[in-house]
Amino acid sequence: MTHLVLIDAMNLIRRLYAAQERPYLPLSDQLTESTRQQLMKNTTQAVEKALRTIIEQCQPSHLLLVFDSQQATWRHQLYPDYKANRSPMPAILQQALPELQQHILQLGIAIYKQEGYEADDIIASLALKMRQHQQAVTVVSTDKGYCPLLDSGVKLYDHFRREYLDEAYVQQKFGVPSRRLIRYWSLVGDSTNHIPGVAGIGPKTALELLQLGDTFTEILQHPDCPKAMRVKLTDHKTDIQCFLQLFQPRTDLELGLNLQQLRYPNQEPTHA
């Protein structure tokens, strides 16, 4: 049976790097060259161990590590403040990333990135294409932005918590099913991505509004929608449309990949 496992590479690697870097803080930018090399050696070992653990847990027939674009993406063009509060990749990790990628390739694991797109766009495009053919797909990440894919039958695995995230998890954490998450976030915002949402609408109000319909048009037309909320949603229509786009992963990317390239283990893994 085909089982494609898609790993959000920098979600995994930056967490592992941060754990290795912690003993050197706050002076990590003043390390000697030998200490920098030791830090990256420890990080590389941690990444390899994590990958082997993920493979043992998920048992993929096909495997791909997907990296984010290092350039500005379409989301930054749409909304310049997108992720403006995020700290940049540590310089030591940035400089050592090509060598780390080569090490991953030597493990027989394909890697991929496409400039202008985040990993979630690439992963969502591959995942939904596979689900259209009823193939099993697991996404490995701690990023809640992948939770809407649950509605398409994609499995989500959190390596650091060692658990699968399902509809029950989404309902407990956010109060809505996965199919309504993007509309929920467009109202309440998301501080991790520096998206403000609609001023004056918190989780409680957002949940009440989403009970009125599956689209904002249905919500506005519902007789139980308060007049003040109709005015607020109408006044912020442009913002909401922008936020909906930001939260929605692209699923239409043409990546030029085929399953043979993603087979694991792979003697000639893809590096695109």
Legacy VTK file of the C-alpha trace (Angstrom):
# vtk DataFile Version 3.0
C-alpha trace
ASCII
DATASET POLYDATA
POINTS 272 float
0.000 0.000 0.000
1.255 3.465 -0.873
1.793 5.706 2.143
3.320 9.125 1.489
4.800 10.891 4.518
5.417 14.622 4.062
7.645 16.304 6.648
7.617 20.053 7.216
11.407 20.274 7.240
12.074 23.599 8.953
9.332 23.011 11.517
11.305 19.943 12.578
14.847 21.238 12.111
14.456 24.614 13.839
12.998 23.014 16.942
15.815 20.504 17.095
18.416 23.221 16.485
16.906 25.393 19.239
17.274 22.534 21.722
20.959 22.133 20.806
21.575 25.895 20.832
19.991 26.492 24.254
23.143 25.863 26.355
24.992 28.547 24.375
22.392 31.316 24.725
22.513 34.303 24.797
25.998 34.225 23.250
25.327 31.859 20.345
26.298 34.553 17.826
29.778 34.800 19.404
30.766 31.137 19.264
34.146 30.003 18.000
34.258 28.124 14.721
34.921 24.810 16.450
31.933 25.324 18.763
29.745 26.225 15.787
30.789 23.020 14.080
30.022 21.007 17.205
26.614 22.678 17.486
25.741 21.722 13.916
27.129 18.217 14.394
24.809 17.770 17.375
21.904 19.222 15.382
22.573 16.911 12.436
22.611 13.909 14.766
19.342 15.060 16.362
17.725 15.493 12.935
18.827 12.031 11.809
17.531 10.474 15.029
14.193 12.271 14.646
13.851 11.154 11.025
14.536 7.541 11.944
11.946 7.762 14.731
9.358 9.256 12.350
10.038 6.560 9.779
9.653 3.836 12.396
6.398 5.362 13.632
4.796 6.196 10.274
6.170 3.375 8.092
6.221 5.306 4.798
6.518 3.718 1.389
7.288 7.222 0.082
8.872 10.098 1.968
9.630 13.763 1.304
11.138 16.559 3.390
9.701 19.867 2.208
11.608 23.096 2.835
10.264 26.643 2.845
11.322 29.170 0.249
14.108 31.400 1.543
12.658 34.299 -0.450
9.475 36.280 0.101
6.364 34.298 -0.793
3.046 35.224 -2.341
1.658 35.679 1.174
4.166 38.445 1.886
3.151 40.127 -1.359
-0.507 39.880 -0.402
0.021 40.995 3.196
3.436 42.586 3.911
3.068 42.127 7.692
2.720 38.350 7.318
4.999 36.679 9.916
6.617 40.063 10.597
7.024 39.063 14.246
9.020 35.906 13.438
12.721 35.827 14.235
14.917 34.993 11.241
16.647 31.655 10.922
19.783 31.610 13.099
22.839 32.466 11.009
24.699 29.306 12.046
21.836 27.106 10.884
21.342 29.149 7.719
24.976 28.707 6.704
25.009 24.991 7.501
21.664 24.172 5.886
23.055 22.980 2.503
25.377 20.527 4.270
22.508 19.301 6.445
20.368 18.782 3.342
23.124 16.710 1.775
23.243 14.550 4.881
19.497 13.972 4.628
19.876 12.938 0.999
22.518 10.410 2.040
19.883 8.818 4.284
17.888 8.010 1.148
15.288 10.720 1.772
14.127 13.074 -0.968
13.944 16.808 -0.276
12.115 19.585 -2.115
11.493 23.319 -2.096
10.034 25.779 -4.569
10.917 29.452 -4.399
7.995 31.722 -3.639
6.073 29.066 -1.703
6.027 27.869 1.867
6.205 24.214 2.757
2.495 24.144 3.569
1.549 25.007 -0.028
3.743 22.247 -1.435
2.627 19.731 1.169
-1.068 20.551 0.721
-0.792 20.257 -3.074
0.887 16.844 -2.849
-1.371 15.600 -0.058
-4.656 16.441 -1.771
-3.480 15.046 -5.104
-2.712 11.760 -3.349
-6.042 11.777 -1.499
-7.871 12.223 -4.813
-6.491 8.781 -5.669
-7.417 7.402 -2.224
-3.760 7.045 -1.186
-2.652 7.315 2.439
-0.912 10.565 3.410
0.616 11.673 6.710
1.915 15.189 7.351
4.522 15.529 10.107
4.483 18.972 11.714
3.512 20.882 14.841
2.015 23.658 12.680
-1.718 23.957 13.326
-2.095 25.342 9.803
-2.208 21.776 8.483
-5.276 20.869 10.567
-7.753 21.816 7.783
-6.300 18.923 5.739
-7.911 16.502 8.204
-11.205 17.115 6.421
-9.694 15.524 3.292
-8.562 12.390 5.105
-4.934 13.432 5.594
-3.335 12.248 8.854
-1.324 14.684 10.981
1.503 13.563 13.249
3.255 15.655 15.894
6.713 14.134 16.337
7.482 16.093 19.506
4.287 15.038 21.259
4.502 11.570 19.713
0.829 11.629 18.784
-1.542 11.929 15.857
-3.771 14.994 15.739
-7.368 14.260 14.771
-10.782 15.903 14.565
-11.298 15.419 18.309
-8.081 17.368 18.949
-9.196 20.204 16.656
-12.654 20.363 18.244
-11.198 20.426 21.758
-8.539 23.051 20.961
-10.498 25.413 18.707
-14.159 24.520 19.228
-14.847 23.980 15.521
-14.389 21.081 13.084
-11.418 21.203 10.723
-13.596 22.314 7.789
-14.365 25.579 9.607
-10.893 26.352 10.924
-9.843 28.776 8.182
-12.973 30.883 8.598
-12.492 30.783 12.390
-8.886 31.994 12.152
-9.834 34.709 9.665
-12.082 36.163 12.370
-9.970 35.726 15.513
-6.563 36.099 13.870
-3.331 34.267 14.629
-0.497 35.943 16.508
2.094 33.372 15.373
1.601 34.534 11.770
1.017 38.194 12.727
-2.526 38.144 11.334
-4.808 40.316 13.478
-8.255 39.012 12.565
-11.279 41.262 13.001
-11.080 43.708 15.895
-13.778 43.025 18.473
-14.348 39.393 17.475
-12.873 36.899 19.896
-13.164 33.101 20.036
-16.590 33.100 21.712
-18.182 35.462 19.171
-16.467 33.694 16.262
-17.854 30.322 17.367
-21.352 31.788 17.664
-21.142 33.274 14.179
-19.836 30.073 12.604
-22.818 28.195 13.987
-24.994 30.276 11.666
-23.585 29.021 8.371
-20.742 27.462 6.429
-19.939 30.661 4.509
-19.848 34.311 5.479
-22.690 34.952 3.025
-24.847 32.430 4.900
-23.860 33.983 8.226
-24.785 37.494 7.077
-28.137 36.305 5.734
-29.035 34.307 8.835
-31.850 35.920 10.859
-29.987 35.271 14.131
-26.907 37.207 13.039
-26.821 40.352 15.241
-27.062 43.629 13.379
-23.821 44.872 14.910
-22.014 41.770 13.622
-23.481 42.232 10.143
-22.063 45.744 10.096
-18.672 44.620 11.426
-18.339 41.737 8.951
-19.393 43.956 6.065
-16.999 46.754 7.066
-14.115 44.257 7.315
-15.012 42.259 4.208
-11.765 43.088 2.393
-9.642 42.186 5.431
-11.499 38.908 5.936
-11.038 37.938 2.288
-7.316 38.654 2.635
-7.028 36.606 5.831
-8.920 33.693 4.260
-6.332 33.586 1.473
-3.441 33.765 3.924
-4.709 30.834 5.981
-5.683 28.691 2.992
-2.792 26.510 1.757
-2.392 26.412 -2.000
-3.447 23.054 -3.382
-2.951 23.645 -7.101
0.835 23.741 -7.459
2.420 21.828 -10.320
5.574 20.428 -8.759
6.906 18.092 -11.425
7.288 15.217 -8.969
6.295 11.595 -9.372
5.969 8.843 -6.806
9.041 7.000 -8.026
11.179 9.981 -7.022
9.741 9.897 -3.507
10.136 6.199 -2.794
11.820 5.389 0.504
14.518 4.346 0.823
15.772 5.908 -2.393
19.217 5.253 -3.855
19.032 8.507 -5.836
16.779 10.775 -3.773
15.326 13.887 -5.369
16.876 17.243 -4.475
14.748 19.885 -6.138
LINES 1 273
272 0 1 2 3 4 5 6 7 8 9 10 11 12 13 14 15 16 17 18 19 20 21 22 23 24 25 26 27 28 29 30 31 32 33 34 35 36 37 38 39 40 41 42 43 44 45 46 47 48 49 50 51 52 53 54 55 56 57 58 59 60 61 62 63 64 65 66 67 68 69 70 71 72 73 74 75 76 77 78 79 80 81 82 83 84 85 86 87 88 89 90 91 92 93 94 95 96 97 98 99 100 101 102 103 104 105 106 107 108 109 110 111 112 113 114 115 116 117 118 119 120 121 122 123 124 125 126 127 128 129 130 131 132 133 134 135 136 137 138 139 140 141 142 143 144 145 146 147 148 149 150 151 152 153 154 155 156 157 158 159 160 161 162 163 164 165 166 167 168 169 170 171 172 173 174 175 176 177 178 179 180 181 182 183 184 185 186 187 188 189 190 191 192 193 194 195 196 197 198 199 200 201 202 203 204 205 206 207 208 209 210 211 212 213 214 215 216 217 218 219 220 221 222 223 224 225 226 227 228 229 230 231 232 233 234 235 236 237 238 239 240 241 242 243 244 245 246 247 248 249 250 251 252 253 254 255 256 257 258 259 260 261 262 263 264 265 266 267 268 269 270 271
